[in-house]
Amino acid sequence: MNTITVFTPTFNRAYCLHQLYESLLRQSSKDFCWLVIDDGSTDTTNELVQSWIEAGNIEIKYVYQKNQGMHGAHNTAYQLIETELNVCIDSDDYMPDNAIQLIIDKWSEVTNKATIAGIVGIDVFKDGKIVGTGIPKNLAFSTLHDLYYKYKIIGDKKLVFRTEIVKKFPKYPLFEGEYFVPLGILYLMIDQQYQLVCLNKPLCVVEYLPDGSSRNIFKQYKINPKGFRHSRIIELKYIKNFKISVLKALHLISSTLFIGDFQFFKNNPQKLLTFICLPLGVLFHVYILLKIKK
């Protein structure tokens, strides 16, 4: 069996998926399989991936499902993956030619894996510039939470997880009529029990396309409020930074206003903070509405 599964949720991305496929063909190590989760595409994704499977250049598994959103595709991937490690590479991104080898080499250096959930590496743009900031030099292990709130890094980072660890945690919930739950809540829960090995080298080349969720985040707040409220509740439970907790409380209030059920405190681990933030949360909600209108 291969060491790592590269999995890719995709929805109507046939026009750009080839760059990821081509980058996988160029990998210096072939110790991987590619799992494509087609989340209800209506374009030529099926035919395209089938042609690559028939070519037989790399091991590819293709799964089609009714559209559930990115988090639903992650649920399916985690259910199917059997390799020791897994990494998600989005359909509009691709891997540097040595990325798989870097992951395998770094993982082989870890002697005590019992408390290690996986590896955190670097995302870069096509020009080689790091997304945000790099990982502090000489930092061997960290949680993702500490990287952002203790070491003050910024920007997306690439996560490689042990499959058995991911399978221990709850699936992302599916809400009828919604198609987005922030993926970070799983990583935050993993942080409570495990650390990550730091690899300050590029594992993914990213491009933020106009139809991606990163470019449409304010609209996502409005059309997926239950998913975001679920996320804020988990974040309020685990995040220890006070300023960030206040921001999450404001987001929870706004999501609840979008839902319209006014359940600001149900299952809320920070009821007092949320109550204090209510007036400012209403103003924050108005701000989001204005941003959406623009």
C-alpha positions, 0 to 999 in steps of 0.5 A, a space after each residue: 500500500 502507498 504511504 500517502 493519499 492526495 485527495 481532491 474535492 472538486 466541483 466543476 473544475 475541469 478547466 483547471 484540474 489538469 495542472 494538479 494532475 500534471 504536478 502529480 505526474 512530475 512527483 519524484 516519489 510515486 508513493 501515493 495515490 490520488 483520490 478525486 471526490 467529485 462533489 456533484 460536478 456537471 461539467 466534464 470532470 468525470 470524462 477527464 478523470 476517467 481518461 487519466 485513469 485509463 492512461 494508468 500513469 498514476 494510481 487514481 480513485 474517482 468517487 462521484 457524490 451528490 453535491 454536499 460542499 467542501 466539508 462533505 467531500 472531506 467526510 467522504 475522503 476520510 471515510 475512504 482513505 486507507 493509507 497512513 497519511 493523507 493531504 488535501 490539495 484543492 482542485 485549483 492548486 498543485 504540488 511542487 515536484 518534490 512535495 511527496 518526497 519531502 513529506 515521506 522523508 520528514 515523516 520517516 524522521 519522526 520516532 515517537 508518533 503517538 502524540 503526532 497528528 501529522 505534518 504542517 508545511 508551507 503554501 506558496 504562490 506560483 511565483 514562489 512567494 510564501 502565502 503569509 509567513 513561514 514557520 519559525 526556524 528551529 521550531 520542530 513541533 507545534 499545534 496549528 493553534 499555537 502557530 497562529 496565536 503564539 508564534 503569530 504566523 499568518 496565511 494558509 498552511 498545508 496540513 498532512 494528517 495521519 489517517 487514523 487520527 482524523 478518523 477518531 474525530 466527528 465528521 463535519 455536520 451536513 445542514 440541509 440547504 447549506 454547503 459550507 462548514 469551516 474545515 478548521 474546526 476539525 484541526 482545532 479539535 485535533 490540536 487539543 490532543 496532538 501536535 504537528 511536525 513542522 516542515 518549513 518547505 513548500 508542499 502546495 502551490 495555491 491560486 485563489 480563483 474568483 469562484 473559490 470560497 476564500 474570495 466569497 467569504 462574506 457571501 458564505 456567511 449569509 448562505 451557510 449560517 448554520 455551518 458557521 454557527 456550528 464552527 463558532 461554538 467549537 471555536 469558542 470552546 477551544 480558542 484561548 485568545 481573548 480577542 479572537 474569542 470576542 471576534 468569534 462571539 460576534 460571528 456567532 451572533 451574526 450567524 444566528 441573526 442570519 438563521 433567525 432563530 435567535 438561539 444565541 446561547 444554545 450549546 454556547 460555551 461562552 454564554 456570558 461573553 456572547 451576552 456582553 457582545 450582543 450589541 456589537 454583534 448586531 453592528 457587526 452583522 450590519 457590517 457583513 450585510 454592507 460588505 455583501 451588498 458591495 
